[in-house]
Amino acid sequence: MKKQPNIRIRLAATGAAAVGLLLSGCGLQPAASYVPEADPGLIQPVEGLPDDAKLTVTSKNFTEQLILGKIAVLATKVAGFDVTDLTNVPGSQPARELLLSGQAGMTWEYTGTGWIAYLGQSEGIPDKQEQWQAVHDADLANGVTWGDPAPLNNTYAFAIRSEAAEKLGVDSISDIAALPVGERTFCLEAEFNSRPDGMNPMLEKYGIPRGSPNGVPDANVGIYDTGAVYSATDAGECNFGEVFATDGRIDSLELTVLEDDLAYFPAYNAAPVFNTEALEEYPELVDIFAQVSPLLTDEELRKMNLAVDVNGQEPADVAFDWMVEKGLITAPE
């Protein structure tokens, strides 16, 4: 979940110090606090909202999180909040601490990250609704309330060159088992190759075990640096590359994502997450984000991530253009 999507679960101790400086009373804000001016669209000003209604929005510092953070800033601004933009926080744990402490009232978070990285569970839950419900129920005790999840699921996936998908006749991971052994070739990051919930148990679940001459021989698996998997897959160094489902490079390289038809991979759906006290003070936040979340799909985030990572646009401008396109906000006259 393109940036370095596995940042979602990487806890950065140095980031905590950076956030401390950020909030130390020096008046500092992240360099990326810019958002364009916007007028209401489908999101309208909240009736009866006090003039001094304040909300701090935070996010982590990789592309997708920056885009989502700017969407939240724009949505709450046009709804009438006096918004402090604390997006672009360096690391998962510092952003989480801002929410827990009440120094931030809202962020976007991934259900699998909440369940595994913050709540200490050893395994994610593949069913999207079950994973959301589990993390929602458990996090209430921490003063954190999860809003309804978006369709976007920034989880692991496997992708193939689109021309190879047509040639080989594969649409799902299960289809790989019907291919000749010589076509079952994979490009992986080292982490996914060795994770206890990574490559080997996935192959077992799909009936093509690692190391078996009738499954996936070790010689069929190549290990690549983070990010190089995409270019290697596109170049035909393997048929199937391990990717993240919302990475913009999927579209830029015209790769096709295979369906995880046996639901092996855990759910990492993004959801608006609130400090419970802030939500109790402003329950209208639920309705605001209920207009946004259903529109955030894997396909939409791939387009937006692509616009930033490949085309060089600013996350705030990409967020603004997307929200105008969807009618959520309008450009000032």
JOFEN-V500455 format. One line per field, one symbol per residue. ss: DSSP state (~ for helix, > for strand, _ for the rest). A space follows every 50 residues. Layout:
# JOFEN-V500455
ss: ???
This chain:
# JOFEN-V500455
ss: ____~~~~~___~~~~~~~~~~________________>>__________ ___>>>>>>>__~~~~~~~~~~~~~~~~___>>>>>>>>__~~~~~~~~~ ~____>>>>>~~~~~~~~_________~~~~~~~~~~~~~~~_>>>>>>> >>>__>>>>>>~~~~~~~___>~~~~~~__~~~__>>>>~~~~~____~~ ~~~~~____>_____>_~~~>>>>___~~~~~~~_____>>>>>____~~ ~~__>>>_>_________>>>>>>>~~~~~~__~~~~~~~~~~____~~~ ~~~~~~~~~_____~~~~~~~~~~~___>>___
